[in-house]
Amino acid sequence: MFDPANQPFFRLDVAGLSRPLAVTSFSGREAVSELFAFELDVPDETIGTDPGRLMYRSCFLCLGAADQGIHAQIQGVNLRCSGLAPGHCRLFLGPRLGLLAQRLRRRLFQQRTVPGIIAQVLGEHGLRDDAFRFSLKARCVPRPYCVQFDESDLAFVQRLCAEEGIHFHFQHSRNHHRLVFTDGLGALRRTREARFCPDDGPGVEDFQVALSGRLPRRGGRGQELAQGESDLPGLHCAAFMPLSGHPCAAWNRLWLITALEHRGDSSPREPWGLFYRNLFSATSWEVALRTSRRYPKPRLSGLFRARLAAGERRASPDGQVRLAVQLLVFYQGEGARQSTCHLPLDRSAMADADAFVAGLEVGTPLWVRFADGDPDRPHIVGRAETRQWQAQSAGDPVCELLRMGHPLVLLCPPASDSRPASCGCRGCLP
């Protein structure tokens, strides 16, 4: 139980430490489908002579009552940042999900659903079933192809969520923070009643509502956006807040918090000794959550090398023949497992597709192109090379680059009668 006589109002309980760290001031932000981030100032003497030992430890930022606060991971320690009071250290807190930004990968998933892909990516970083959950109403259809190309694991997960209409948020308790993926409102929590008290707290001190610029649906009303300020430490984003006591009776109803900024200060320079405020954004509770951020797909232009792999040729319901190939661009290095995928033929790029398939054998090098640069639309467009072509192109630096598997991108226009060749490439010479 929280004992206000013996423990500070703002404190940080860190795994492995016998005593909590007193927090003199902090600020933080949380929003739907975004990583939360907090900065805390703590006295030097409370962390000892080796602040680095705190890195990546789980912690709980307690805001008064024992169950009110933010569970996070310590992801940064700074002793000399600007604005830091003498004798203090600044800690940076964030979710474990943020560590996914540290790894970039190239890989291709085939016939997998978005929740299945996300669960695999999270599991690779040690986030098991108890660290996240899915609460989805819609059925997710397996994707024929899904490519991660030079994206961080975090950016990849965020892009898949945006494409599938899934939003995520964090639910905090003293021992962990759980990542929740949902496409509806059923998984959201409800806060205690928030009373409008502009003069004496605790409660909501300011609350204003405006209509958004979006056109309302047919027969509906425009979306209402609210901005407010309170000193209630129990508020979190992606939670329903029942408002009461406001002079505008129509506003005394359920609101959905979409973003929240926290600020707290318990330093002696404050005349009242303790300061906590949060600024929140909210919307009508019945409005579906959507993120305003966009996560564009990577564009894969040019040709990519592949080789025909051992495996059966598949015929899809649309009549296309798919060949088992290994794309070299997704090779992860020595000792990595080569994954095989089944890709369709681009018949428009072949004079006789049936003869082309009949002449292939295991190990034959192939060219693959992604239609319109879309990483989820790969096609086989032809054979990469033959012995005759190798003999003709021996010593040609351009052909050597093609053999190495680099994407082929045309950077110079072909020569014409009115414009001489601008480089020495064989295709540019008249």
URRA-V525213 format. One record per residue. N is the residue number from 1. RES is the residue in one small letter. PSI is psi as a letter, one per 20 degrees, with the letter a starting at -180 (NA if undefined). BURIAL is I if it has 24 or more other ideal C-beta (glycine too) atoms within 12 Angstrom, else O. Layout:
n:N res:RES psi:PSI burial:BURIAL
n:N res:RES psi:PSI burial:BURIAL
//
This chain:
n:1 res:m psi:q burial:O
n:2 res:f psi:p burial:O
n:3 res:d psi:n burial:O
n:4 res:p psi:i burial:O
n:5 res:a psi:h burial:O
n:6 res:n psi:i burial:O
n:7 res:q psi:q burial:O
n:8 res:p psi:q burial:I
n:9 res:f psi:g burial:I
n:10 res:f psi:p burial:I
n:11 res:r psi:r burial:I
n:12 res:l psi:o burial:I
n:13 res:d psi:o burial:I
n:14 res:v psi:p burial:I
n:15 res:a psi:p burial:O
n:16 res:g psi:i burial:O
n:17 res:l psi:p burial:O
n:18 res:s psi:h burial:O
n:19 res:r psi:q burial:O
n:20 res:p psi:q burial:I
n:21 res:l psi:p burial:I
n:22 res:a psi:p burial:I
n:23 res:v psi:o burial:I
n:24 res:t psi:h burial:I
n:25 res:s psi:q burial:I
n:26 res:f psi:r burial:I
n:27 res:s psi:q burial:I
n:28 res:g psi:r burial:I
n:29 res:r psi:q burial:I
n:30 res:e psi:q burial:I
n:31 res:a psi:q burial:I
n:32 res:v psi:p burial:I
n:33 res:s psi:k burial:I
n:34 res:e psi:q burial:I
n:35 res:l psi:p burial:I
n:36 res:f psi:q burial:I
n:37 res:a psi:p burial:I
n:38 res:f psi:q burial:I
n:39 res:e psi:p burial:I
n:40 res:l psi:p burial:I
n:41 res:d psi:p burial:I
n:42 res:v psi:q burial:I
n:43 res:p psi:q burial:I
n:44 res:d psi:g burial:I
n:45 res:e psi:i burial:O
n:46 res:t psi:i burial:I
n:47 res:i psi:i burial:I
n:48 res:g psi:a burial:O
n:49 res:t psi:i burial:O
n:50 res:d psi:n burial:O
n:51 res:p psi:h burial:I
n:52 res:g psi:h burial:O
n:53 res:r psi:i burial:O
n:54 res:l psi:i burial:I
n:55 res:m psi:p burial:I
n:56 res:y psi:j burial:I
n:57 res:r psi:q burial:I
n:58 res:s psi:q burial:I
n:59 res:c psi:r burial:I
n:60 res:f psi:o burial:I
n:61 res:l psi:o burial:I
n:62 res:c psi:p burial:I
n:63 res:l psi:m burial:I
n:64 res:g psi:e burial:I
n:65 res:a psi:q burial:O
n:66 res:a psi:h burial:O
n:67 res:d psi:j burial:O
n:68 res:q psi:p burial:I
n:69 res:g psi:a burial:I
n:70 res:i psi:p burial:I
n:71 res:h psi:p burial:I
n:72 res:a psi:a burial:I
n:73 res:q psi:p burial:I
n:74 res:i psi:o burial:I
n:75 res:q psi:j burial:I
n:76 res:g psi:q burial:I
n:77 res:v psi:p burial:I
n:78 res:n psi:p burial:I
n:79 res:l psi:i burial:O
n:80 res:r psi:k burial:O
n:81 res:c psi:q burial:O
n:82 res:s psi:q burial:O
n:83 res:g psi:j burial:O
n:84 res:l psi:p burial:O
n:85 res:a psi:q burial:O
n:86 res:p psi:q burial:O
n:87 res:g psi:j burial:O
n:88 res:h psi:r burial:I
n:89 res:c psi:q burial:I
n:90 res:r psi:p burial:I
n:91 res:l psi:q burial:I
n:92 res:f psi:p burial:I
n:93 res:l psi:q burial:I
n:94 res:g psi:r burial:I
n:95 res:p psi:q burial:I
n:96 res:r psi:h burial:I
n:97 res:l psi:h burial:I
n:98 res:g psi:h burial:I
n:99 res:l psi:i burial:I
n:100 res:l psi:i burial:I
n:101 res:a psi:i burial:O
n:102 res:q psi:i burial:O
n:103 res:r psi:p burial:O
n:104 res:l psi:q burial:O
n:105 res:r psi:r burial:I
n:106 res:r psi:p burial:I
n:107 res:r psi:r burial:I
n:108 res:l psi:p burial:I
n:109 res:f psi:q burial:I
n:110 res:q psi:p burial:I
n:111 res:q psi:l burial:O
n:112 res:r psi:q burial:I
n:113 res:t psi:q burial:I
n:114 res:v psi:g burial:I
n:115 res:p psi:h burial:I
n:116 res:g psi:g burial:I
n:117 res:i psi:g burial:I
n:118 res:i psi:g burial:I
n:119 res:a psi:h burial:I
n:120 res:q psi:g burial:I
n:121 res:v psi:g burial:I
n:122 res:l psi:g burial:I
n:123 res:g psi:h burial:O
n:124 res:e psi:h burial:O
n:125 res:h psi:j burial:I
n:126 res:g psi:j burial:O
n:127 res:l psi:o burial:I
n:128 res:r psi:a burial:O
n:129 res:d psi:h burial:O
n:130 res:d psi:i burial:O
n:131 res:a psi:i burial:I
n:132 res:f psi:r burial:I
n:133 res:r psi:q burial:I
n:134 res:f psi:p burial:I
n:135 res:s psi:n burial:I
n:136 res:l psi:p burial:I
n:137 res:k psi:g burial:O
n:138 res:a psi:q burial:O
n:139 res:r psi:p burial:O
n:140 res:c psi:p burial:I
n:141 res:v psi:p burial:O
n:142 res:p psi:p burial:O
n:143 res:r psi:p burial:O
n:144 res:p psi:g burial:I
n:145 res:y psi:q burial:I
n:146 res:c psi:o burial:I
n:147 res:v psi:p burial:I
n:148 res:q psi:o burial:I
n:149 res:f psi:o burial:I
n:150 res:d psi:k burial:O
n:151 res:e psi:q burial:I
n:152 res:s psi:q burial:I
n:153 res:d psi:h burial:I
n:154 res:l psi:g burial:I
n:155 res:a psi:h burial:I
n:156 res:f psi:g burial:I
n:157 res:v psi:g burial:I
n:158 res:q psi:h burial:I
n:159 res:r psi:g burial:I
n:160 res:l psi:g burial:I
n:161 res:c psi:g burial:I
n:162 res:a psi:h burial:I
n:163 res:e psi:h burial:O
n:164 res:e psi:i burial:I
n:165 res:g psi:k burial:O
n:166 res:i psi:p burial:I
n:167 res:h psi:q burial:I
n:168 res:f psi:q burial:I
n:169 res:h psi:r burial:I
n:170 res:f psi:p burial:I
n:171 res:q psi:p burial:I
n:172 res:h psi:q burial:I
n:173 res:s psi:r burial:O
n:174 res:r psi:h burial:O
n:175 res:n psi:i burial:O
n:176 res:h psi:r burial:I
n:177 res:h psi:p burial:I
n:178 res:r psi:p burial:I
n:179 res:l psi:p burial:I
n:180 res:v psi:p burial:I
n:181 res:f psi:p burial:I
n:182 res:t psi:q burial:I
n:183 res:d psi:j burial:I
n:184 res:g psi:b burial:O
n:185 res:l psi:i burial:I
n:186 res:g psi:h burial:O
n:187 res:a psi:j burial:I
n:188 res:l psi:q burial:I
n:189 res:r psi:r burial:I
n:190 res:r psi:p burial:O
n:191 res:t psi:r burial:I
n:192 res:r psi:r burial:I
n:193 res:e psi:p burial:O
n:194 res:a psi:o burial:I
n:195 res:r psi:p burial:I
n:196 res:f psi:o burial:I
n:197 res:c psi:n burial:I
n:198 res:p psi:h burial:O
n:199 res:d psi:h burial:O
n:200 res:d psi:p burial:O
n:201 res:g psi:a burial:O
n:202 res:p psi:q burial:I
n:203 res:g psi:a burial:I
n:204 res:v psi:p burial:I
n:205 res:e psi:h burial:I
n:206 res:d psi:q burial:I
n:207 res:f psi:o burial:I
n:208 res:q psi:q burial:I
n:209 res:v psi:p burial:I
n:210 res:a psi:q burial:O
n:211 res:l psi:p burial:O
n:212 res:s psi:r burial:O
n:213 res:g psi:i burial:O
n:214 res:r psi:q burial:O
n:215 res:l psi:p burial:O
n:216 res:p psi:q burial:O
n:217 res:r psi:r burial:O
n:218 res:r psi:p burial:O
n:219 res:g psi:j burial:O
n:220 res:g psi:a burial:O
n:221 res:r psi:r burial:O
n:222 res:g psi:q burial:O
n:223 res:q psi:p burial:I
n:224 res:e psi:p burial:I
n:225 res:l psi:p burial:I
n:226 res:a psi:q burial:I
n:227 res:q psi:p burial:I
n:228 res:g psi:r burial:I
n:229 res:e psi:p burial:I
n:230 res:s psi:r burial:I
n:231 res:d psi:k burial:I
n:232 res:l psi:o burial:I
n:233 res:p psi:i burial:I
n:234 res:g psi:j burial:I
n:235 res:l psi:q burial:I
n:236 res:h psi:q burial:I
n:237 res:c psi:r burial:I
n:238 res:a psi:l burial:I
n:239 res:a psi:q burial:I
n:240 res:f psi:p burial:I
n:241 res:m psi:o burial:I
n:242 res:p psi:o burial:I
n:243 res:l psi:q burial:I
n:244 res:s psi:r burial:O
n:245 res:g psi:j burial:O
n:246 res:h psi:q burial:I
n:247 res:p psi:h burial:O
n:248 res:c psi:o burial:O
n:249 res:a psi:h burial:O
n:250 res:a psi:i burial:O
n:251 res:w psi:i burial:I
n:252 res:n psi:n burial:O
n:253 res:r psi:a burial:I
n:254 res:l psi:p burial:I
n:255 res:w psi:q burial:I
n:256 res:l psi:o burial:I
n:257 res:i psi:p burial:I
n:258 res:t psi:h burial:I
n:259 res:a psi:q burial:I
n:260 res:l psi:p burial:I
n:261 res:e psi:p burial:I
n:262 res:h psi:q burial:I
n:263 res:r psi:p burial:I
n:264 res:g psi:q burial:I
n:265 res:d psi:p burial:I
n:266 res:s psi:k burial:I
n:267 res:s psi:q burial:I
n:268 res:p psi:i burial:O
n:269 res:r psi:i burial:O
n:270 res:e psi:p burial:O
n:271 res:p psi:h burial:O
n:272 res:w psi:i burial:O
n:273 res:g psi:h burial:O
n:274 res:l psi:p burial:I
n:275 res:f psi:p burial:I
n:276 res:y psi:p burial:I
n:277 res:r psi:q burial:I
n:278 res:n psi:q burial:I
n:279 res:l psi:p burial:I
n:280 res:f psi:q burial:I
n:281 res:s psi:q burial:I
n:282 res:a psi:r burial:I
n:283 res:t psi:r burial:I
n:284 res:s psi:p burial:I
n:285 res:w psi:h burial:I
n:286 res:e psi:i burial:O
n:287 res:v psi:p burial:I
n:288 res:a psi:q burial:I
n:289 res:l psi:p burial:I
n:290 res:r psi:q burial:O
n:291 res:t psi:q burial:I
n:292 res:s psi:i burial:O
n:293 res:r psi:q burial:O
n:294 res:r psi:q burial:O
n:295 res:y psi:n burial:O
n:296 res:p psi:q burial:O
n:297 res:k psi:q burial:I
n:298 res:p psi:q burial:I
n:299 res:r psi:p burial:O
n:300 res:l psi:n burial:I
n:301 res:s psi:q burial:O
n:302 res:g psi:a burial:O
n:303 res:l psi:q burial:I
n:304 res:f psi:p burial:I
n:305 res:r psi:q burial:I
n:306 res:a psi:r burial:I
n:307 res:r psi:q burial:I
n:308 res:l psi:p burial:I
n:309 res:a psi:r burial:I
n:310 res:a psi:p burial:O
n:311 res:g psi:q burial:O
n:312 res:e psi:q burial:O
n:313 res:r psi:p burial:I
n:314 res:r psi:q burial:O
n:315 res:a psi:p burial:O
n:316 res:s psi:r burial:O
n:317 res:p psi:h burial:O
n:318 res:d psi:j burial:O
n:319 res:g psi:i burial:O
n:320 res:q psi:q burial:O
n:321 res:v psi:p burial:I
n:322 res:r psi:p burial:I
n:323 res:l psi:q burial:I
n:324 res:a psi:o burial:I
n:325 res:v psi:r burial:I
n:326 res:q psi:o burial:I
n:327 res:l psi:p burial:I
n:328 res:l psi:h burial:I
n:329 res:v psi:i burial:I
n:330 res:f psi:j burial:I
n:331 res:y psi:p burial:O
n:332 res:q psi:j burial:O
n:333 res:g psi:r burial:O
n:334 res:e psi:p burial:O
n:335 res:g psi:i burial:O
n:336 res:a psi:q burial:O
n:337 res:r psi:p burial:O
n:338 res:q psi:o burial:O
n:339 res:s psi:q burial:I
n:340 res:t psi:p burial:I
n:341 res:c psi:q burial:I
n:342 res:h psi:o burial:I
n:343 res:l psi:q burial:I
n:344 res:p psi:r burial:I
n:345 res:l psi:q burial:I
n:346 res:d psi:n burial:I
n:347 res:r psi:h burial:O
n:348 res:s psi:i burial:O
n:349 res:a psi:j burial:O
n:350 res:m psi:q burial:I
n:351 res:a psi:g burial:O
n:352 res:d psi:n burial:O
n:353 res:a psi:h burial:I
n:354 res:d psi:g burial:O
n:355 res:a psi:h burial:O
n:356 res:f psi:g burial:I
n:357 res:v psi:h burial:I
n:358 res:a psi:h burial:O
n:359 res:g psi:j burial:O
n:360 res:l psi:q burial:I
n:361 res:e psi:r burial:O
n:362 res:v psi:p burial:O
n:363 res:g psi:i burial:O
n:364 res:t psi:p burial:I
n:365 res:p psi:p burial:I
n:366 res:l psi:r burial:I
n:367 res:w psi:p burial:I
n:368 res:v psi:p burial:I
n:369 res:r psi:q burial:I
n:370 res:f psi:o burial:I
n:371 res:a psi:p burial:O
n:372 res:d psi:k burial:O
n:373 res:g psi:j burial:O
n:374 res:d psi:o burial:O
n:375 res:p psi:i burial:I
n:376 res:d psi:j burial:I
n:377 res:r psi:m burial:O
n:378 res:p psi:q burial:I
n:379 res:h psi:q burial:I
n:380 res:i psi:p burial:I
n:381 res:v psi:i burial:I
n:382 res:g psi:r burial:I
n:383 res:r psi:p burial:I
n:384 res:a psi:g burial:I
n:385 res:e psi:r burial:I
n:386 res:t psi:r burial:O
n:387 res:r psi:h burial:O
n:388 res:q psi:g burial:O
n:389 res:w psi:h burial:O
n:390 res:q psi:g burial:O
n:391 res:a psi:h burial:O
n:392 res:q psi:h burial:O
n:393 res:s psi:j burial:O
n:394 res:a psi:p burial:O
n:395 res:g psi:i burial:O
n:396 res:d psi:o burial:O
n:397 res:p psi:h burial:O
n:398 res:v psi:g burial:O
n:399 res:c psi:h burial:O
n:400 res:e psi:h burial:O
n:401 res:l psi:h burial:O
n:402 res:l psi:h burial:I
n:403 res:r psi:h burial:O
n:404 res:m psi:i burial:O
n:405 res:g psi:j burial:I
n:406 res:h psi:q burial:O
n:407 res:p psi:p burial:I
n:408 res:l psi:o burial:I
n:409 res:v psi:p burial:O
n:410 res:l psi:o burial:O
n:411 res:l psi:i burial:O
n:412 res:c psi:q burial:O
n:413 res:p psi:q burial:O
n:414 res:p psi:q burial:O
n:415 res:a psi:q burial:O
n:416 res:s psi:r burial:O
n:417 res:d psi:h burial:O
n:418 res:s psi:i burial:O
n:419 res:r psi:o burial:O
n:420 res:p psi:r burial:O
n:421 res:a psi:p burial:O
n:422 res:s psi:i burial:O
n:423 res:c psi:a burial:O
n:424 res:g psi:j burial:O
n:425 res:c psi:q burial:O
n:426 res:r psi:h burial:O
n:427 res:g psi:i burial:O
n:428 res:c psi:i burial:O
n:429 res:l psi:q burial:O
n:430 res:p psi:NA burial:O
//
